[in-house]
Amino acid sequence: MDEKAREVLIERAYRYPFLKEAKDLVSELNPAFEHKFMEQGRLRLEEALSSKRIPFHETGMTSLKYAYLMSYVYARMLVSALSDRRLILAYANAEARRSAESLSAEGTDGMVRMAAILGIQLSYDGESFSMGFESYLRSSPNSKSFSLLFQDLSEGKVYFGIRVAMGLLRKAISTEIGKNLPIPKKSLPAAVIEYSKTVSIPEEKLTEMPASSEGKYLWIEKLLSTPIPDVRHRTVNLILAPYFVNVLKIGEREATNAIIKYIEKCKELEPNTKVDASYIRYQCRYSKNKRMKPLSEEKARELLGGMVSI
């Protein structure tokens, strides 16, 4: 690899150290253990845990980009040595914010390219981003602002702006960063395990926001991403049909199509069902005429009998 190509690769790895090409670069360079990089990794990790973000800075100095890439490698080892899932989650989220900040400078084309790398089916038509209904449910963060209530739905697709698109990418990046974490302690250098004891951890416990505070109907969106083998008739008429037509307020045809897709997923678990398009269409129309609201979360738990953790 010539020097210019190496600089381009280091620039890419500096921005997105979670990518395979960045990992391959580190493996190729096979750098020796250096205490200064471990110290920089500690500072990076502490910044992630204290401020919950790692700022991105543009730089033209290849040496700084390389040092920052190595600090990422050591930060991953140090957070692994701490053996605390909450800290790992906080670290991965902070790293994701940094890479998303860098990605924003690449515009919509760069966002779509990154989505493809991360396995997200994200499209952009020049005005808005879009994603298939089921893909959106799988990819969106558990936050009220990403609820289907606040997005546009049409013909099995969800349409949204750049802020939501960036949120989807940030979650995917965080998931990618969190892969293979924690690194098993037996694979960590003894010096890293010992040095991890010097990491300053904020006194405030790092916890995820309870789902119950993120929207009254968020549990239904979780249901839609979890196929069930039974009670599909009552799930359609008591939960899904009222949710689509009276909460999301989408048309009967679109609601029917969305529920059909969910039932098709359910049939992968148990193919025998009498829930067909005509039944779903009828329930959507009935729910709309009667202005039905979805079953309460408490009663839904009884109905689903533990098939879905809502």
C-alpha positions in Angstrom: 0.0 0.0 0.0 1.5 3.4 -1.0 1.7 6.3 1.4 -1.2 8.2 0.0 -3.5 5.2 0.2 -2.3 4.6 3.8 -3.2 8.2 4.8 -6.7 7.8 3.3 -7.2 4.6 5.3 -6.0 6.2 8.5 -8.3 9.1 8.0 -11.2 6.7 7.5 -10.2 4.7 10.6 -9.8 7.9 12.6 -13.4 8.8 11.8 -14.9 5.4 12.1 -12.7 3.1 14.2 -15.4 0.5 14.4 -15.2 -0.4 10.7 -13.6 -3.6 9.6 -11.1 -1.7 7.5 -9.9 0.1 10.7 -9.5 -3.2 12.5 -7.6 -4.6 9.6 -5.3 -1.6 9.6 -4.5 -2.1 13.2 -3.9 -5.8 12.7 -1.6 -5.0 9.7 0.4 -2.4 11.7 0.6 -4.8 14.7 1.8 -2.0 17.0 3.8 -2.9 20.1 2.4 -2.1 23.5 2.8 1.6 24.3 1.9 3.1 27.7 1.2 6.5 26.2 -1.6 5.1 24.0 -3.1 3.3 27.0 -3.1 6.6 28.9 -4.8 8.3 26.0 -7.3 5.4 26.0 -8.0 6.0 29.7 -8.7 9.7 29.0 -10.9 8.8 26.1 -12.9 6.3 28.2 -13.2 8.7 31.2 -14.5 11.4 28.8 -17.1 9.0 27.5 -18.3 8.0 31.0 -18.3 11.5 32.5 -19.8 13.6 29.6 -21.5 10.7 27.7 -19.9 11.9 24.5 -16.5 12.1 22.8 -16.2 15.2 20.6 -14.9 14.8 17.1 -12.2 17.1 15.9 -11.0 17.6 12.3 -7.2 17.3 12.0 -4.8 17.1 9.1 -2.0 15.5 11.2 -1.7 11.8 10.3 0.3 11.2 13.6 -2.6 12.5 15.7 -5.1 10.4 13.7 -3.0 7.3 14.3 -2.7 8.1 18.0 -6.4 8.6 18.4 -7.1 5.3 16.6 -4.8 3.5 19.0 -6.5 5.2 22.0 -9.8 3.6 20.7 -8.1 0.2 20.8 -6.9 0.7 24.4 -10.2 2.3 25.6 -12.0 -0.9 24.4 -9.6 -3.0 26.4 -9.9 -0.8 29.5 -13.7 -0.8 29.6 -13.6 -4.5 29.1 -11.3 -4.9 32.1 -13.9 -3.0 34.2 -16.4 -5.8 33.7 -19.5 -3.6 34.0 -22.1 -3.8 31.2 -23.5 -0.3 32.1 -20.1 1.2 31.5 -19.7 -0.7 28.3 -23.1 0.6 27.1 -22.2 4.2 28.0 -18.9 4.0 26.3 -20.3 2.5 23.1 -23.0 5.3 23.0 -20.4 8.0 23.5 -18.2 6.6 20.7 -21.3 6.3 18.4 -22.1 10.0 19.0 -18.5 10.9 18.0 -18.7 8.9 14.7 -22.2 10.3 14.0 -20.8 13.8 14.4 -18.1 13.0 11.9 -20.7 11.4 9.6 -22.9 14.5 9.5 -20.2 16.3 7.6 -20.5 13.7 4.7 -24.1 14.7 4.0 -27.0 12.4 3.0 -24.9 10.3 0.5 -22.4 9.5 3.2 -25.2 8.6 5.6 -26.8 6.2 3.1 -23.4 4.6 2.4 -22.8 4.1 6.1 -26.2 2.6 6.6 -25.5 0.0 3.9 -22.2 -0.9 5.6 -24.1 -1.3 8.9 -26.8 -3.4 7.3 -29.6 -0.8 7.6 -32.0 -0.4 4.7 -32.0 3.3 4.6 -33.0 5.3 1.4 -33.0 9.0 0.6 -35.1 10.5 -2.3 -33.8 14.0 -2.2 -36.4 15.2 0.3 -36.7 12.7 3.1 -35.3 9.4 4.3 -37.3 6.2 4.3 -37.1 2.7 5.6 -39.4 -0.4 5.5 -41.8 -0.6 8.3 -40.3 -3.7 9.9 -36.8 -2.5 9.4 -37.6 0.7 11.2 -39.1 -1.1 14.1 -35.9 -3.2 14.4 -33.5 -0.3 14.0 -35.1 2.6 15.9 -34.0 3.5 19.4 -36.4 3.0 22.3 -37.2 6.7 22.6 -40.4 8.6 22.3 -39.1 10.8 19.5 -38.6 7.8 17.3 -42.1 6.5 17.9 -44.2 5.7 14.8 -46.6 8.3 16.2 -44.3 11.0 15.0 -43.3 9.6 11.6 -45.1 9.5 8.2 -46.2 6.1 7.0 -47.1 5.2 3.5 -47.3 1.9 1.6 -45.3 -0.1 4.1 -42.6 2.5 4.5 -41.7 5.0 7.2 -40.6 8.5 6.1 -38.5 10.8 8.4 -36.0 13.6 8.4 -32.3 13.8 8.9 -32.5 14.0 12.7 -34.3 10.6 13.0 -32.0 9.1 10.3 -28.9 10.1 12.3 -30.5 8.6 15.4 -31.0 5.3 13.6 -27.3 5.4 12.4 -26.1 6.3 15.9 -27.9 3.3 17.4 -26.5 1.0 14.7 -23.0 2.3 15.3 -23.3 1.8 19.0 -24.4 -1.8 18.4 -21.4 -2.3 16.1 -19.0 -0.9 18.6 -20.5 -3.0 21.4 -19.9 -6.2 19.5 -17.4 -8.5 21.1 -17.4 -6.4 24.3 -16.3 -7.1 26.9 -13.1 -8.6 25.6 -12.4 -11.7 27.7 -10.0 -10.9 30.5 -7.8 -13.8 29.5 -7.2 -12.0 26.2 -6.2 -8.7 27.9 -2.6 -7.8 28.7 -1.9 -7.9 32.4 -0.8 -4.2 32.2 -4.2 -3.2 30.9 -6.1 -5.0 33.7 -3.9 -3.4 36.3 -4.1 0.1 34.7 -7.9 -0.2 34.5 -8.0 0.3 38.3 -6.9 4.0 37.7 -10.0 4.8 35.5 -12.1 7.4 37.2 -15.8 6.2 37.2 -18.6 8.8 37.8 -20.4 8.2 41.1 -23.8 8.5 39.3 -24.9 5.1 38.1 -25.2 4.9 34.3 -28.7 3.5 33.6 -30.9 3.3 30.6 -34.2 5.2 30.6 -37.0 2.9 31.5 -39.2 2.0 28.5 -42.3 3.0 30.5 -41.2 6.6 30.4 -40.7 6.7 26.7 -44.2 6.6 25.3 -47.5 5.1 26.2 -47.6 2.8 23.2 -43.9 1.9 22.9 -44.7 -1.6 24.1 -46.8 -2.2 21.0 -43.9 -1.3 18.7 -41.8 -3.8 20.6 -44.6 -6.4 20.0 -44.5 -5.6 16.3 -40.8 -6.6 16.2 -41.5 -9.9 18.1 -43.4 -12.6 16.3 -45.8 -14.7 18.4 -46.9 -18.3 17.9 -50.4 -18.0 19.3 -53.4 -15.7 20.2 -53.0 -13.8 16.9 -56.7 -13.3 16.4 -57.1 -11.4 19.6 -53.8 -9.6 19.2 -55.0 -8.2 15.8 -58.5 -7.1 16.9 -57.6 -6.0 20.5 -54.2 -4.4 20.0 -52.9 -4.0 16.4 -56.0 -2.8 14.5 -56.9 -0.2 17.1 -53.3 0.9 17.3 -52.8 1.5 13.6 -56.1 3.1 12.7 -57.0 5.0 15.9 -53.6 5.8 17.5 -51.3 6.2 14.4 -54.4 7.2 12.4 -53.2 5.6 9.1 -55.6 4.4 6.4 -57.3 1.0 6.6 -55.3 -0.4 3.6 -52.0 0.7 5.0 -52.9 -0.7 8.4 -54.0 -4.0 6.9 -50.8 -4.3 4.9 -48.6 -3.6 8.0 -50.5 -6.1 10.1 -50.3 -8.7 7.3 -46.5 -8.4 7.3 -46.4 -8.9 11.0 -48.6 -12.1 10.7 -46.3 -13.4 8.0 -43.4 -13.1 10.4 -45.5 -14.9 13.1 -46.2 -17.7 10.6 -42.4 -18.4 10.5 -42.9 -19.6 14.1 -46.2 -21.4 13.6 -47.6 -21.5 10.1 -51.1 -22.6 11.1 -53.4 -19.6 11.4 -56.8 -18.4 10.2 -55.8 -14.8 10.4 -55.9 -13.7 6.8 -56.2 -10.4 4.9 -60.0 -10.3 5.0 -60.0 -10.8 8.8 -57.4 -8.1 9.3 -59.2 -5.7 7.0 -62.5 -6.3 8.8 -60.9 -5.6 12.2 -59.3 -2.4 11.0 -62.6 -1.2 9.7 -64.4 -2.3 12.9 -61.9 -0.6 15.2 -62.2 2.6 13.2 -66.0 2.6 13.3 -66.1 1.9 17.0 -63.1 4.2 17.8 -61.5 1.4 19.8 -58.3 1.9 21.7 -55.7 -0.8 22.1 -55.8 -3.1 25.0 -53.9 -1.8 28.0 -50.4 -2.9 28.6 -51.3 -4.8 31.7 -54.1 -6.7 30.0 -51.9 -7.3 27.0 -49.4 -9.0 29.3 -52.1 -11.4 30.4 -53.2 -12.0 26.8 -49.7 -12.7 25.5 -48.8 -14.9 28.4 -45.1 -14.2 28.4 -44.6 -14.7 24.7 -43.3 -11.1 24.4 -41.4 -9.2 27.1 -43.2 -5.9 27.0 
